Amino acid sequence: MRVRYSAALAAVASAFLLAGHAWSFELSPKARAALAKGEAYAEVTPDPDGISGHVRAVVDVNASPEKVWRIMTDCAAAKVMITTLAVCRIVEGDMSRGWDIREHVTRRNLVFPGMRIVFRSDYEPYSRIKFRLVGGDLKVEQGEWKLQSLDGGRRTRVFYDNRLAVDWPVPKALIREALRKDTPKVLMNLKRLCE
């Protein structure tokens, strides 16, 4: 039964990742070691409120912030980055006006019937995407992506920071573990798409 819950949680964890609100944060020795090996790093902790979890992650990408931005904000690319994503669509607004509202729908599997997440993103081109939940099946989601230019704009450090919660009768530690495993996979998919 635990394996089934883990698979369902990993699918949902992937769906959280493209919504968008992140602060750059002090890199731990583990994070620096992962980046030095060309890997993504994620840490997941409980929020003090006990309701949600806090995900912070980072990856270095051998591409300009502009290229990373274009891929991160493209719905077709979202389906490659998040392998469980069935639908990505803009339902209101326009990036050129500085914001939009997007809907993500994950595919169902044997345990989980699928999830709908509707979030607003506010854009600061090539540097930051703030996001927050406006509808759907999550209980809490608020975060940010931040892109930091490296090596004169030839590379980009991508920071991800998200506070989120689901309303499921599943141990919170199991949800945090699924996020800890799945978040780096999504960031490495972003890296592969950009490079």
N, C-alpha and C positions, 0 to 999 in steps of 0.2 A: 504494500500500500504506500509506503514511504517513497518508493521509486516513482509511482504514478503522480504523487503530489509534487515531487521534485521536477518531473517533466512539465507538469502544468505550470508550476511557478516559474520555471525557466522561460517558458513561452510568454508569460505575462511580463516578466522582467524585461525581456527584449522590447516589448511594446512601449515601455516607459521611456526608452532612451532617446527618442527623437523629438520629444515634446519641447524642450529648451530653456534654463536659468542657472548660471554657474559663476562662482567667484574663483579666481585663481587662489590656490592655497599653498601653504608651505609644504614642499615635497619631503616626505619621510625618506629614510635610507632605503626602505623597500621600494618605494616609488622610483627613486633615482636609479636603483639597480635594474628595475624592470625597463625603464627608458633607455638605459645604457645598452641593454640587450635587444632593443628594438621592439619591446613588448608594451602592451597597455597595462595599467595598474588600476585597481579599484579597491576601495575600502568602504564597508557598510557598517554603520553603527545605529543603535537605537536612538531615536530622538528623546530628549528629556521628558516630553509630554506623554510618552508611552504609547501614543497612537500610531506614530509613523516611524519610518526608518530614514536614514540620511545616507545617501550614496555620493561619494566623491571619487572621481576617476580622472585619469590623464593618459594621453598618448602623444607621441611626437610623429609628425607626418612630413615626409619629404616632398612637400608641395607648398605653394604659396597660400596665404590666408584666403585670397580671392578664390582659388580653385577649391580649397576645402569648403568654403562657404557655399559655393555653387552646388557642390555635391550634397552637403548637409541639408540644404533647403529644397532639394529636388525630390518629389514624391516617388519617381521611378527608382531613384537611388535608395530611398528609404526602404523599399521592399527587398533590396539586396543586403543592406546593412542589417535589417531586422528580419531574419528569415521566417518568422511566424506572422509577419504582417501581410494581410490580404488586401487591405484597402488603405490608401492614403489620399485624402482629397482636401482641397481648400474649400471651405463652406461659406466663408465671409471674409471681407477685407482683401488687401493686396500688399505684398511685400514692398512694392514701390511707394506705398503710402506709410510704410513703417510698421505695419502689423497685419496679421491675418489670424483666422481661426481655422484649425485643421481638425480633421477627424481621422483617427487610426482605428482600424478594426483588425483584430488578430483572428487567425484561423482556429477553428475548434479542433480538439483532439479527443481521445477516448475519455479523458477525465474532465477537461475544461471545455465549456461550450463556446468559448471565444469571448472577446472583450472589446467594448467600444470605449474609446477615450477621445474626448473633445477638449482641445486646449487652445488658448490664445498665446501667440508668440509676438513679442515686440522686438523689432530688429534694429541693431546698430551695425550697419554693413561692415563686414569683414572683421568684426571684433567681438560682438556679443549678441546672443539671442536669449531673452528672458521669456519664461513660459509659466503658465498657471492653468490649472484645471477649470473648465467652465461647464462640463457635462460628461455624461457617460457613466462607466461602471467603477471608477476608482473612488476612494474616499477622500484622499488627499494627493495632490501633486503640485509642486511649485519648485522651480529651479532655474538653472541658467547654463548655457554653453558659453565659454570664453575662448577666443582664438588669440594666441600670442605669437607675433611674428618673431622668427629666429633667423639668424644668419642672413641679415639684410633682406628678409622676405622670401628666401628660398625654401625655408622650412616653417612649420607651424606647430606650436604646442597647443593641443586641444584639451581644455579643462571642462569637466562635466560635474555639476553639483545639483542634486535633486532630493527633495524631501517628499516622500510618498507613502501611501498606505492603501491597502485593500481591506475590504470588509468580509473576510473569509474566516471560517472556523478552522484555521490552520495555525500552528505555532509560529510566532513572529520570527523565531530563530531560523526556522526553515525557509521563510521568505527571504530573510537577509542572506542566507547562504546561496539561494538561487540567484539573487542579485549580484552577489560577490563573484559568482562563476560566469554569469551571462554578460555583465557589463563589459568586461574586457573583450569578449568575442565581438560585440557590436562595434566597439572602437577599433578593433583590428580589421573588421570588414570595411569601416570607413577608411582606414589607412590604405588597404589594398585598392579600393576604388580610386583613391586620389593619386596613388603612385603608379 
